Amino acid sequence: MSKETMSLDEKLDISIKALELFEAGDEEGYDRLMNTVPMPPHLAMAAKKTMGVEFLLNSGWNLSEAEAEFGADWLSSK
């Protein structure tokens, strides 16, 4: 996972492109593109606590911002 954070403008650009895919009926393309946007750290931590580590690891979500905030071992720590 990358330690670099994505700018708000980059996140918005990706979201707009993903929405265009969704509106064109390409839900897989939408999901794939949206998964490149880092999940906000507080949501990643909430998902870890409520849905579990395995769910997050299998989700395909970009967890780089959570890793940058909580440390590289945040998923394995309690």
Secondary structure as GFF3:
##gff-version 3
##sequence-region A 1 78
A	DSSP	alpha_helix	8	23	.	.	.	ID=ss1
A	DSSP	alpha_helix	27	34	.	.	.	ID=ss2
A	DSSP	alpha_helix	41	51	.	.	.	ID=ss3
A	DSSP	alpha_helix	53	59	.	.	.	ID=ss4
A	DSSP	alpha_helix	64	70	.	.	.	ID=ss5
###
